[in-house]
């Protein structure tokens, strides 16, 4: 069972930055497709970004393009979501997710079926 843990959330002012981390113990994340999702109160969960396993392709929702960057640090077994120029509408609980090994391939990784989810980390952007 893959266990994911997000960290790095917090309260920031508009225009500020945060870097979220997704960590896993024992399992090596570079074998997995990793997605970042967020959910605001009363709203549907939405895909924010993802990075594929096989070719390293990345995806960004239109709302975060140019502001967010997803990356892997394989030496530390971490996946990051660097969030810059944060806006109040970015306020949400952010989750990282991984699919099952070799379950998905090709296409946009944001459309993959993800099986393992972290507990979420709160990001609040407010002045």
Backbone as a printed PyTorch tensor [residue, N CA C, xyz], in Angstrom:
tensor([[[  0.8460,  -1.1870,   0.0000],
         [  0.0000,   0.0000,   0.0000],
         [  0.8830,   1.2400,   0.0000]],

        [[  0.7100,   2.0460,  -1.0150],
         [  1.4790,   3.2710,  -1.1390],
         [  0.8580,   4.3470,  -0.2550]],

        [[  1.6650,   4.9240,   0.6110],
         [  1.2210,   5.9930,   1.4910],
         [  1.8670,   7.3020,   1.0630]],

        [[  1.0400,   8.2940,   0.7870],
         [  1.5050,   9.5940,   0.3580],
         [  1.2130,  10.6300,   1.4260]],

        [[  2.1260,  11.5510,   1.5910],
         [  1.9770,  12.6180,   2.5760],
         [  2.3480,  13.9320,   1.9300]],

        [[  1.4120,  14.8780,   1.9550],
         [  1.6740,  16.2160,   1.4570],
         [  2.1320,  17.1170,   2.6030]],

        [[  2.9190,  18.0890,   2.2540],
         [  3.3310,  19.0880,   3.2220],
         [  3.6350,  20.3870,   2.4880]],

        [[  3.7650,  21.4540,   3.2330],
         [  4.1590,  22.7290,   2.6690],
         [  3.0580,  23.7470,   2.5290]],

        [[  1.8370,  23.3700,   2.8510],
         [  0.7510,  24.3190,   2.7730],
         [  0.8360,  25.3590,   3.8710]],

        [[ -0.0140,  26.3530,   3.7610],
         [ -0.0330,  27.4070,   4.7530],
         [ -0.8180,  28.5980,   4.2810]],

        [[ -0.6770,  29.6750,   5.0070],
         [ -1.3520,  30.9300,   4.7090],
         [ -0.3640,  31.9000,   4.0810]],

        [[ -0.7090,  32.3970,   2.9150],
         [  0.1360,  33.3620,   2.2220],
         [ -0.7190,  34.4860,   1.6700]],

        [[ -0.0890,  35.6200,   1.4520],
         [ -0.7650,  36.7440,   0.8340],
         [ -0.7900,  36.5870,  -0.6740]],

        [[ -1.7500,  37.2070,  -1.3380],
         [ -1.7480,  37.1810,  -2.8000],
         [ -0.4000,  37.6250,  -3.3580]],

        [[  0.0520,  36.9100,  -4.3690],
         [  1.3540,  37.1700,  -4.9450],
         [  2.4830,  36.3890,  -4.3140]],

        [[  2.2060,  35.7330,  -3.2110],
         [  3.2120,  34.9530,  -2.5240],
         [  3.4390,  33.6010,  -3.1590]],

        [[  4.3330,  32.8420,  -2.5480],
         [  4.7210,  31.5370,  -3.0740],
         [  4.7010,  30.4800,  -1.9880]],

        [[  4.4360,  29.2700,  -2.3980],
         [  4.5530,  28.0940,  -1.5560],
         [  5.0960,  26.9560,  -2.3920]],

        [[  5.7870,  26.0530,  -1.7430],
         [  6.2130,  24.8330,  -2.3990],
         [  5.6480,  23.6490,  -1.6410]],

        [[  4.7860,  22.9190,  -2.2930],
         [  4.2120,  21.7260,  -1.7170],
         [  5.0870,  20.5270,  -2.0410]],

        [[  5.1440,  19.5960,  -1.1080],
         [  5.9060,  18.3780,  -1.2980],
         [  4.9910,  17.1790,  -1.1500]],

        [[  5.2600,  16.1740,  -1.9330],
         [  4.5760,  14.8990,  -1.8440],
         [  5.6340,  13.8470,  -1.5780]],

        [[  5.4830,  13.1560,  -0.4720],
         [  6.4790,  12.1840,  -0.0510],
         [  5.8510,  10.8120,   0.1230]],

        [[  6.6650,   9.8040,  -0.0600],
         [  6.2470,   8.4290,   0.1690],
         [  7.3700,   7.6750,   0.8500]],

        [[  7.0040,   6.8680,   1.8070],
         [  7.9810,   6.0250,   2.4820],
         [  8.0350,   4.6630,   1.8100]],

        [[  9.2350,   4.1550,   1.6860],
         [  9.5030,   2.7930,   1.2110],
         [  9.3610,   2.6140,  -0.2890]],

        [[  8.3740,   3.2420,  -0.8800],
         [  8.1740,   3.1410,  -2.3210],
         [  8.8680,   4.2810,  -3.0390]],

        [[  9.2730,   4.0130,  -4.2640],
         [  9.9920,   4.9790,  -5.0650],
         [  9.0230,   5.6930,  -5.9980]],

        [[  8.8730,   6.9810,  -5.7960],
         [  7.8610,   7.7300,  -6.5200],
         [  8.1570,   7.8770,  -8.0000]],

        [[  9.4020,   7.7490,  -8.3940],
         [  9.7010,   7.9310,  -9.8080],
         [  9.1290,   6.8230, -10.6780]],

        [[  8.6350,   5.7700, -10.0740],
         [  7.9540,   4.7220, -10.8270],
         [  6.4850,   5.0490, -11.0870]],

        [[  5.9990,   6.1020, -10.4910],
         [  4.5790,   6.4030, -10.5390],
         [  4.2980,   7.7020, -11.2750]],

        [[  3.1480,   7.7320, -11.9140],
         [  2.5960,   9.0000, -12.3680],
         [  2.0310,   9.7200, -11.1470]],

        [[  2.3360,  10.9900, -11.0310],
         [  1.9380,  11.7650,  -9.8650],
         [  1.0950,  12.9550, -10.3070]],

        [[ -0.0210,  13.1180,  -9.6530],
         [ -0.8810,  14.2580,  -9.9110],
         [ -1.0780,  15.1030,  -8.6720]],

        [[ -1.2800,  16.3830,  -8.8950],
         [ -1.6920,  17.3060,  -7.8440],
         [ -3.1130,  17.7560,  -8.1470]],

        [[ -3.9510,  17.6640,  -7.1510],
         [ -5.3440,  18.0470,  -7.2580],
         [ -5.6820,  18.9890,  -6.1190]],

        [[ -6.7450,  19.7130,  -6.2820],
         [ -7.1780,  20.5940,  -5.2070],
         [ -8.6930,  20.6110,  -5.1280]],

        [[ -9.1700,  20.9090,  -3.9460],
         [-10.6010,  20.9920,  -3.7330],
         [-10.8970,  22.1230,  -2.7610]],

        [[-11.7090,  23.0390,  -3.2080],
         [-12.1790,  24.1260,  -2.3730],
         [-13.5420,  23.7580,  -1.7990]],

        [[-13.9150,  24.3420,  -0.6660],
         [-15.2060,  24.0140,  -0.0650],
         [-16.3600,  24.2260,  -1.0330]],

        [[-17.2210,  23.2320,  -1.1330],
         [-18.3850,  23.3280,  -1.9830],
         [-18.1240,  23.1640,  -3.4620]],

        [[-16.8940,  22.8590,  -3.8320],
         [-16.5500,  22.7150,  -5.2340],
         [-16.0190,  21.3200,  -5.5290]],

        [[-16.0720,  20.9660,  -6.7860],
         [-15.5380,  19.6860,  -7.2160],
         [-14.0160,  19.7010,  -7.1720]],

        [[-13.4560,  18.5370,  -6.9470],
         [-12.0190,  18.4050,  -7.0180],
         [-11.5510,  18.6350,  -8.4520]],

        [[-10.4810,  19.3590,  -8.6010],
         [ -9.9740,  19.6460,  -9.9220],
         [ -8.5000,  19.2740, -10.0300]],

        [[ -8.1290,  18.8530, -11.2100],
         [ -6.7360,  18.5630, -11.4750],
         [ -5.9470,  19.8370, -11.6530]],

        [[ -4.8300,  19.9260, -10.9880],
         [ -3.9740,  21.1030, -11.0370],
         [ -2.7660,  20.8690, -11.9280]],

        [[ -2.0920,  19.7680, -11.6870],
         [ -0.8660,  19.4730, -12.4100],
         [ -0.5520,  18.0000, -12.2690]],

        [[  0.2530,  17.4890, -13.1660],
         [  0.7180,  16.1180, -13.0460],
         [  2.0040,  15.9580, -13.8170]],

        [[  2.7110,  14.8960, -13.4850],
         [  3.9440,  14.5580, -14.1820],
         [  3.9280,  13.0630, -14.4330]],

        [[  4.1910,  12.6860, -15.6560],
         [  4.1010,  11.2920, -16.0300],
         [  5.3820,  10.5520, -15.7010]],

        [[  5.2550,   9.2620, -15.5680],
         [  6.3890,   8.4170, -15.2390],
         [  7.2910,   8.1640, -16.4390]],

        [[  6.6900,   7.7870, -17.5480],
         [  7.4580,   7.2440, -18.6570],
         [  8.2650,   8.2850, -19.4140]],

        [[  7.6970,   9.4430, -19.6450],
         [  8.3670,  10.4380, -20.4660],
         [  8.5480,  11.7820, -19.7800]],

        [[  8.0730,  11.9080, -18.5640],
         [  8.2270,  13.1480, -17.8370],
         [  7.3370,  14.2810, -18.2970]],

        [[  6.3830,  13.9850, -19.1540],
         [  5.4610,  15.0260, -19.5930],
         [  4.7040,  15.6050, -18.4110]],

        [[  4.4410,  16.8790, -18.4950],
         [  3.7140,  17.5680, -17.4390],
         [  2.4490,  18.1930, -17.9820]],

        [[  1.5340,  18.4110, -17.0840],
         [  0.2720,  19.0510, -17.4080],
         [ -0.0110,  20.1150, -16.3680]],

        [[ -0.5870,  21.2150, -16.8250],
         [ -1.0170,  22.2660, -15.9230],
         [ -2.4010,  22.7360, -16.3200]],

        [[ -3.2450,  22.8790, -15.3440],
         [ -4.5410,  23.4840, -15.6010],
         [ -4.3440,  24.9110, -16.0950]],

        [[ -5.2460,  25.3610, -16.9440],
         [ -5.1300,  26.7040, -17.4940],
         [ -5.0230,  27.7620, -16.3930]],

        [[ -5.6980,  27.5230, -15.3010],
         [ -5.7320,  28.5020, -14.2350],
         [ -4.3960,  28.6750, -13.5190]],

        [[ -3.4810,  27.7200, -13.6940],
         [ -2.2080,  27.7960, -12.9850],
         [ -1.0110,  27.8510, -13.9250]],

        [[ -1.2290,  27.7650, -15.2070],
         [ -0.1210,  27.8110, -16.1580],
         [  0.6950,  29.0910, -15.9960]],

        [[  1.9890,  28.9160, -16.0200],
         [  2.8820,  30.0420, -15.8500],
         [  3.1500,  30.4100, -14.4150]],

        [[  2.3950,  29.8350, -13.4870],
         [  2.5630,  30.1420, -12.0710],
         [  3.0270,  28.9400, -11.2580]],

        [[  2.5890,  27.7590, -11.6450],
         [  2.9200,  26.5410, -10.9070],
         [  3.8910,  25.6990, -11.7130]],

        [[  4.7460,  24.9730, -11.0120],
         [  5.6840,  24.0650, -11.6430],
         [  5.7450,  22.7680, -10.8540]],

        [[  5.5650,  21.6630, -11.5380],
         [  5.6930,  20.3580, -10.9070],
         [  7.0630,  19.7840, -11.2460]],

        [[  7.6630,  19.1110, -10.2950],
         [  8.9870,  18.5480, -10.5200],
         [  9.2120,  17.3620,  -9.5950]],

        [[ 10.1960,  16.5720,  -9.9550],
         [ 10.6040,  15.4420,  -9.1370],
         [ 12.0120,  15.6720,  -8.6020]],

        [[ 12.2320,  15.2260,  -7.3880],
         [ 13.5680,  15.1160,  -6.8410],
         [ 13.7290,  13.6510,  -6.4610]],

        [[ 14.2340,  12.8840,  -7.3920],
         [ 14.3040,  11.4490,  -7.1780],
         [ 15.2670,  11.0660,  -6.0590]],

        [[ 16.3090,  11.8530,  -5.8720],
         [ 17.2590,  11.5630,  -4.8080],
         [ 16.5950,  11.6300,  -3.4430]],

        [[ 15.6310,  12.5250,  -3.3030],
         [ 14.9070,  12.6690,  -2.0500],
         [ 13.5660,  11.9600,  -2.0590]],

        [[ 13.2380,  11.3400,  -3.1790],
         [ 11.9710,  10.6410,  -3.3250],
         [ 10.7920,  11.5700,  -3.0420]],

        [[ 10.8150,  12.7230,  -3.6900],
         [  9.7930,  13.7300,  -3.5070],
         [  9.2850,  14.2370,  -4.8470]],

        [[  8.0580,  14.6710,  -4.8480],
         [  7.4930,  15.4160,  -5.9530],
         [  7.0330,  16.7590,  -5.4080]],

        [[  7.4110,  17.8150,  -6.0930],
         [  7.1010,  19.1600,  -5.6460],
         [  6.0500,  19.8020,  -6.5300]],

        [[  5.3340,  20.7150,  -5.9370],
         [  4.5220,  21.6530,  -6.6820],
         [  4.9020,  23.0490,  -6.2130]],

        [[  5.6810,  23.7330,  -7.0290],
         [  6.0610,  25.1020,  -6.7330],
         [  4.9450,  26.0200,  -7.1960]],

        [[  4.4340,  26.8090,  -6.3000],
         [  3.3100,  27.6840,  -6.5840],
         [  3.7450,  29.1230,  -6.3740]],

        [[  3.7550,  29.8760,  -7.4430],
         [  4.1280,  31.2770,  -7.4000],
         [  2.9470,  32.1500,  -7.7820]],

        [[  3.0670,  33.4160,  -7.4650],
         [  2.0300,  34.3920,  -7.8140],
         [  0.6530,  33.9050,  -7.4020]],

        [[  0.5530,  33.4600,  -6.1810],
         [ -0.6890,  32.8580,  -5.7110],
         [ -1.8210,  33.8650,  -5.6610]],

        [[ -2.9950,  33.3670,  -5.9590],
         [ -4.2050,  34.1590,  -5.9900],
         [ -5.1970,  33.6190,  -4.9670]],

        [[ -6.1230,  34.4430,  -4.5110],
         [ -7.1290,  33.9450,  -3.5710],
         [ -7.8800,  32.7280,  -4.0890]],

        [[ -8.1100,  32.6580,  -5.3850],
         [ -8.8220,  31.5280,  -5.9460],
         [ -8.0210,  30.2380,  -5.9300]],

        [[ -6.7520,  30.3070,  -5.5650],
         [ -5.9580,  29.1020,  -5.3730],
         [ -6.2080,  28.4510,  -4.0200]],

        [[ -6.9540,  29.1050,  -3.1740],
         [ -7.2450,  28.5660,  -1.8530],
         [ -7.9970,  27.2450,  -1.9680]],

        [[ -7.4550,  26.2130,  -1.3600],
         [ -8.0430,  24.8840,  -1.4370],
         [ -7.1960,  23.9290,  -0.6080]],

        [[ -7.7110,  22.7390,  -0.4410],
         [ -6.8950,  21.6480,   0.0540],
         [ -6.2440,  20.9920,  -1.1490]],

        [[ -4.9490,  20.8280,  -1.0820],
         [ -4.1910,  20.2580,  -2.1830],
         [ -3.7900,  18.8320,  -1.8510]],

        [[ -4.0080,  17.9580,  -2.7970],
         [ -3.7130,  16.5480,  -2.6370],
         [ -2.7350,  16.0920,  -3.7090]],

        [[ -1.8160,  15.2370,  -3.3340],
         [ -1.0530,  14.5330,  -4.3380],
         [ -1.6020,  13.1250,  -4.4630]],

        [[ -1.4130,  12.5580,  -5.6210],
         [ -1.9710,  11.2490,  -5.9130],
         [ -1.0290,  10.4820,  -6.8190]],

        [[ -1.0750,   9.1780,  -6.6940],
         [ -0.2970,   8.2890,  -7.5350],
         [ -1.1940,   7.1970,  -8.0890]],

        [[ -0.8910,   6.7840,  -9.2790],
         [ -1.6370,   5.6720,  -9.8400],
         [ -1.0020,   4.3540,  -9.4340]],

        [[ -1.6460,   3.2780,  -9.7750],
         [ -1.0530,   1.9650,  -9.5620],
         [  0.0410,   1.7460, -10.5840]],

        [[  1.0030,   0.9510, -10.2250],
         [  2.1670,   0.7380, -11.0670],
         [  1.7630,   0.2220, -12.4400]],

        [[  2.2010,   0.9420, -13.4620],
         [  1.9830,   0.5870, -14.8640],
         [  0.5270,   0.6030, -15.2830]],

        [[ -0.3190,   1.2680, -14.5190],
         [ -1.7390,   1.2690, -14.8220],
         [ -2.0770,   2.1510, -16.0120]],

        [[ -1.4320,   3.2980, -16.1020],
         [ -1.7600,   4.2920, -17.1110],
         [ -0.5510,   4.6270, -17.9630]],

        [[ -0.8200,   5.0040, -19.1860],
         [  0.2400,   5.4490, -20.0630],
         [ -0.3520,   6.2870, -21.1860]],

        [[  0.4620,   7.1580, -21.7370],
         [  0.0360,   7.9790, -22.8470],
         [ -0.9810,   9.0270, -22.4450]],

        [[ -1.2990,   9.8720, -23.3850],
         [ -2.3000,  10.8990, -23.1640],
         [ -1.8980,  11.8850, -22.0800]],

        [[ -2.8790,  12.6130, -21.6030],
         [ -2.6560,  13.5910, -20.5430],
         [ -2.7470,  12.9120, -19.1870]],

        [[ -1.7110,  13.0680, -18.3960],
         [ -1.6870,  12.3790, -17.1140],
         [ -2.7680,  12.8780, -16.1670]],

        [[ -3.3100,  14.0460, -16.4150],
         [ -4.3730,  14.5450, -15.5510],
         [ -5.6370,  13.7010, -15.6780]],

        [[ -5.7410,  12.9530, -16.7610],
         [ -6.8970,  12.0980, -16.9840],
         [ -6.7080,  10.6810, -16.4600]],

        [[ -5.5560,  10.3880, -15.9180],
         [ -5.2880,   9.0580, -15.4110],
         [ -6.1660,   8.7280, -14.2190]],

        [[ -6.3350,   7.4390, -13.9970],
         [ -7.0110,   6.9690, -12.8090],
         [ -5.9940,   6.8420, -11.6820]],

        [[ -6.1720,   7.6330, -10.6570],
         [ -5.2510,   7.6350,  -9.5250],
         [ -5.8300,   6.8420,  -8.3680]],

        [[ -5.0060,   6.0300,  -7.7700],
         [ -5.4620,   5.0880,  -6.7570],
         [ -5.0200,   5.4370,  -5.3470]],

        [[ -3.9410,   6.1720,  -5.2160],
         [ -3.3860,   6.4750,  -3.9060],
         [ -3.3690,   7.9770,  -3.7010]],

        [[ -3.8790,   8.3800,  -2.5570],
         [ -4.0530,   9.8020,  -2.2710],
         [ -3.4940,  10.1570,  -0.9090]],

        [[ -2.8910,  11.3150,  -0.8270],
         [ -2.4560,  11.8240,   0.4540],
         [ -3.6080,  12.4110,   1.2340]],

        [[ -3.2950,  12.8860,   2.4230],
         [ -4.3220,  13.4310,   3.3120],
         [ -4.6980,  14.8620,   2.9720]],

        [[ -3.8970,  15.5140,   2.1750],
         [ -4.1470,  16.8840,   1.7860],
         [ -3.4250,  17.8850,   2.6650]],

        [[ -3.1050,  19.0170,   2.0840],
         [ -2.5130,  20.1200,   2.8210],
         [ -3.2370,  21.4010,   2.4310]],

        [[ -3.5630,  22.1980,   3.4180],
         [ -4.3600,  23.3980,   3.1900],
         [ -3.5020,  24.5360,   2.6760]],

        [[ -3.9550,  25.1420,   1.6020],
         [ -3.3530,  26.3520,   1.0730],
         [ -4.3970,  27.4550,   1.1380]],

        [[ -4.0680,  28.5170,   1.8230],
         [ -4.9650,  29.6510,   1.9450],
         [ -4.2510,  30.8990,   1.4670]],

        [[ -4.8380,  31.5640,   0.5060],
         [ -4.2730,  32.7860,  -0.0580],
         [ -5.2280,  33.9170,   0.2820]],

        [[ -4.7870,  34.7840,   1.1460],
         [ -5.6620,  35.8410,   1.6320],
         [ -4.8410,  37.0030,   2.1530]],

        [[ -5.3670,  38.1880,   1.9840],
         [ -4.7600,  39.3820,   2.5390],
         [ -5.5300,  39.8910,   3.7420]]])
